[in-house]
């Protein structure tokens, strides 16, 4: 990929970030308006992956690992967003998520620091981009198999673009949270993240990278015989990783909220 192409990509991302996208979706059980004070509420925004077969017809769905967040935490609401463009770009995916953050912050009074972004595939990639480029003070991020580059094998131009994008993310991303990578995924190679991990380690040591091996995937997912991509839809994946990664992140966001409100009261 040429320097001119990379600069054009960066310009496209910046332009998309300035466009307001519709915020559509639904809450997983508990609605935000059930909380008297949004300053004490943690809002987890979930974004699905992308399938051309479902484009334009998505309905809000929440994976088990995120449903547990609202079931076990009375101060957490989970909003499952849908992005119903028929042919979105990677920049569109990020811009949808950025618009959701803006809505909950500006219209519903939720501090940026109270918001956790979570997503699968293109939703995970868009969540990382929104956190890195638009909302550096976001409360946290949970990215499951983050990629938005189509199925393997990727041509050289796509591999070069992806490597550049990962380097830029490593330089910019400062959010706490976890990136889940699956061996045997048909959309990316886990080794592509080696450079990101090395680059981000000194900049954001609180951002965890969990590499789930192929044998572990098969233990946690009955439908993953050919591909690892959908493992987070299995309840066993939720049981294996919720406490150490999702609950720990929620607890950290909650502690920072209480510390900040306590300091402001002083």
N, C-alpha and C positions, 0 to 999 in steps of 0.2 A: 504494500500500500504506500502511495506517495505521500509526501508531507502535505501537498495541496489537498489530497483526499482526507487526510486526518484533520486538517484545519476546518474543512467543510463539515465534517462530522461534528466537531465541537461546536461550530456555529449553528448547526441544525438543532443540537441539544439545547443550546441557549435560547434559540427562538421558540422551541416547543414549550420551554419552561415559562414563557411569558403569555402563553395562550391559556384561557380558562376552559377546562374540560368539564363535562357534566359529572356530578357525583351521584352515582346510583348504587344501590345495594340494600342490605338489611342487617339488622343486629342479630347476633346468635344468642337468642334468649332475652337477655337484659337490655333494655333500651337506655340510651343516654339520658333521656328526660326523667328517668327514675332517680337521678342523683340531684340533690339540691344544690350542690356546689361543684361545678366542673373542675375547679382548681384542685380538688381532692381526687378526681377521677382519672384513671388510666384508660386511654383509648387505644386499642390494638386494631390497626387497619390491615385486613388480610386481602391479598390480591391473588387470584387464580393464575394458572398458566394460560397459554394460548393454543387453540386448535382451530384450523381453518374450517373444520366441519361444524364447529359450534359458534363460530364468529357471528356476532349479531343476535345470538339467541341465549346468551349466558344468563343464568339465574344465580343468586347468591348462595354459596355453599361454604361450609367451614369444616376443615379437617379435624379429626379427633384431638390432635395435639393442641390446637387452639381453642377448641370447645372446652377443654379442661381449664383453660385460663379463666374463663368466666364462671365456670361451675365451682371453682375452688377459691375465687377471689371476689368478694362482694363489691370491691371498688374498681373492678375491671369490666369494661364493655368491649365486645368484639364486633367490629363492623366489617362484614364481607362485601367488598366492593366488586362491581362488575364493570368491564370495559368492553363495550359492544360496538366498536368499529369493526368493519368487515376486513380491513387490511391495514392494521396499525403497524407503525414502525417501532423500533426500540425506543425512540424519543417519545412517541405517543404513550407507550406504556408508562414511562417515568412521569410524563406530564399529567396523566390521569391521577396517579398517586399523589403528586404534588398538589393537585387541585383538591383532593380529599383532605390533605393536611390543612390547606388554607381554609377550607370550609369549617372543619372542626375547631380551628383556632379562631378565625375571625367571626364566624357566625354563631358558634356554640360556646365560645369562651374557654376552650381547653388550651392550656399552655403547650407550646411546642414540646417542652421537656417532658410532658405527660404522655406523649404519643409514641407508640411502638409500631414500626412498619414490619409487616411479615408478608412473604409471598413465595410462590412456587414457580420455578422456571422463568418465563418472562415477567411474572409478577415479582419474583425474587430479584431478578436483575434490575427491574424498574425501581424496586424498593432501595437497593443499594445505590442506584444513581440519584434518587431523590434525596437520600441521606447525605451523599457525598457532595452533590452539586448545589442543592437548594436549601436543605435544612440541616446544617452541621450540628445544631444543638438538639436534634431529635432525641427522644428518650432512649431509643434502642432500635435494633433491626434484627430480624430473624429471616434468613434467606435459605430456602430449600431448593437445592439443585438450580442455582441461578444461572440462567443462560437465555439468550434470545437470538440465536444465530442459526436455527434450523438443525436438521439431523446431520449426524456424521455420515460420511467424511466431509469435512469442510475444505473448500478450495483454498489455495495459498492466500488469496486476498482476504478472505474471511479470517483465516488464522492470524494474519498480520494485524488486522483490525482488532480482533479479540485480544491479542497480546498487548496492543497499545491501550485498549480500554481497561484491561486489568491493571496495567501499570498506573494509569491515571486514577483509578479507583483506590489503589493502594496508597497513592500520594495524598488523596483528599479525604478518604473515609476515616472518621474519628468516632463513630457511634459505637456504643457497647452492644454486644449481642453475639450471635452465632451464625456462621455460614455452614450449612450442611452439604457435603459433597458425597456422591454415591458412586462407587465403582460399578462398572457395567452399565452406565447410563448411555443411552443412544444419542444424546445431544451434545456431549462434551467429554473430554478426557480429564480425569482428576489431576493428572500431571500438569495440565495447563495452569493450575493454581499454585504451583511451586514457587514461581517468581513473585506472585502476589503475596504469598505467605511470608517469604523472606523480606520483601519490601515493606510490608505492613507491620512486621513484628516489633520494630523499634518505634514506629509511629503510633500504633494503636494496640498495645499488648493486651488490652481488655477485650479485643474482638477475637473470638474463638473460631477456629476452623475445625470441624469434625468430619473426618473422612470415614465413611461407613463402608466396610469391606463388602465384597460380593457375598461371601458366606453369611455375614450378618444380615444383609438385605434379605436373603432367602429365609432366614429365621424369622424375620419380622413381617414378611409380606407374602401371602399365598398367590397373589396375582403378578408377581415380579419374576416369573420364570424366564422371560425373554428380555426384560428391560427393568432397570432399577428406578425409573423416573417417578413412578407413582407411589413409592413406599410410604410417603407421609400420610396417605389416606388410610393406612392400617392402624387399628387401635394399639397393636403391639409396638409400633414405632413410637406412639405417644407415650406408652408406659415406660419405654426404654429411655427416652430423652427429655420428657417434660420437666421433671424435678430439677435436673442439673443445668438445664439451659433456659427453658421458658420461665419456670417459676423463679429461678435465681435472677433472671433479668427483671422480672416484675418486682421482686423484692428490692432490687437495687434502685429501680425507678421510684418506688414508693418511699424508700428511705431518703432519696434526694428531694422528693416533694415535701416531705415532712420537715426535713432540715431547712429547706428554703422558706417554707411558711413560718417556721419557728423563728428564723433569722429576721424575716420581715416584721413579725410581731414585736420583736425586741426593738 
